[in-house]
Amino acid sequence: MTSDMWTVAIQVLLYHQ
């Protein structure tokens, strides 16, 4: 698993609020 993908996913989810 790559932590980078999680970082991007979290940023997108937070930005999509």
Phi and psi restraints in degrees (range 20) as a CNS / XPLOR table:
assign (resid 1 and name C) (resid 2 and name N)
       (resid 2 and name CA) (resid 2 and name C) 1.0 -106.3 20.0 2
assign (resid 2 and name N) (resid 2 and name CA)
       (resid 2 and name C) (resid 3 and name N) 1.0 125.8 20.0 2
assign (resid 2 and name C) (resid 3 and name N)
       (resid 3 and name CA) (resid 3 and name C) 1.0 -65.7 20.0 2
assign (resid 3 and name N) (resid 3 and name CA)
       (resid 3 and name C) (resid 4 and name N) 1.0 -25.1 20.0 2
assign (resid 3 and name C) (resid 4 and name N)
       (resid 4 and name CA) (resid 4 and name C) 1.0 -59.8 20.0 2
assign (resid 4 and name N) (resid 4 and name CA)
       (resid 4 and name C) (resid 5 and name N) 1.0 -40.9 20.0 2
assign (resid 4 and name C) (resid 5 and name N)
       (resid 5 and name CA) (resid 5 and name C) 1.0 -63.3 20.0 2
assign (resid 5 and name N) (resid 5 and name CA)
       (resid 5 and name C) (resid 6 and name N) 1.0 -41.5 20.0 2
assign (resid 5 and name C) (resid 6 and name N)
       (resid 6 and name CA) (resid 6 and name C) 1.0 -62.8 20.0 2
assign (resid 6 and name N) (resid 6 and name CA)
       (resid 6 and name C) (resid 7 and name N) 1.0 -41.6 20.0 2
assign (resid 6 and name C) (resid 7 and name N)
       (resid 7 and name CA) (resid 7 and name C) 1.0 -59.9 20.0 2
assign (resid 7 and name N) (resid 7 and name CA)
       (resid 7 and name C) (resid 8 and name N) 1.0 -45.4 20.0 2
assign (resid 7 and name C) (resid 8 and name N)
       (resid 8 and name CA) (resid 8 and name C) 1.0 -65.1 20.0 2
assign (resid 8 and name N) (resid 8 and name CA)
       (resid 8 and name C) (resid 9 and name N) 1.0 -43.6 20.0 2
assign (resid 8 and name C) (resid 9 and name N)
       (resid 9 and name CA) (resid 9 and name C) 1.0 -61.2 20.0 2
assign (resid 9 and name N) (resid 9 and name CA)
       (resid 9 and name C) (resid 10 and name N) 1.0 -44.4 20.0 2
assign (resid 9 and name C) (resid 10 and name N)
       (resid 10 and name CA) (resid 10 and name C) 1.0 -64.4 20.0 2
assign (resid 10 and name N) (resid 10 and name CA)
       (resid 10 and name C) (resid 11 and name N) 1.0 -43.3 20.0 2
assign (resid 10 and name C) (resid 11 and name N)
       (resid 11 and name CA) (resid 11 and name C) 1.0 -61.5 20.0 2
assign (resid 11 and name N) (resid 11 and name CA)
       (resid 11 and name C) (resid 12 and name N) 1.0 -43.0 20.0 2
assign (resid 11 and name C) (resid 12 and name N)
       (resid 12 and name CA) (resid 12 and name C) 1.0 -65.1 20.0 2
assign (resid 12 and name N) (resid 12 and name CA)
       (resid 12 and name C) (resid 13 and name N) 1.0 -43.9 20.0 2
assign (resid 12 and name C) (resid 13 and name N)
       (resid 13 and name CA) (resid 13 and name C) 1.0 -62.6 20.0 2
assign (resid 13 and name N) (resid 13 and name CA)
       (resid 13 and name C) (resid 14 and name N) 1.0 -42.7 20.0 2
assign (resid 13 and name C) (resid 14 and name N)
       (resid 14 and name CA) (resid 14 and name C) 1.0 -67.7 20.0 2
assign (resid 14 and name N) (resid 14 and name CA)
       (resid 14 and name C) (resid 15 and name N) 1.0 -37.7 20.0 2
assign (resid 14 and name C) (resid 15 and name N)
       (resid 15 and name CA) (resid 15 and name C) 1.0 -73.4 20.0 2
assign (resid 15 and name N) (resid 15 and name CA)
       (resid 15 and name C) (resid 16 and name N) 1.0 -21.1 20.0 2
assign (resid 15 and name C) (resid 16 and name N)
       (resid 16 and name CA) (resid 16 and name C) 1.0 -88.4 20.0 2
assign (resid 16 and name N) (resid 16 and name CA)
       (resid 16 and name C) (resid 17 and name N) 1.0 6.8 20.0 2
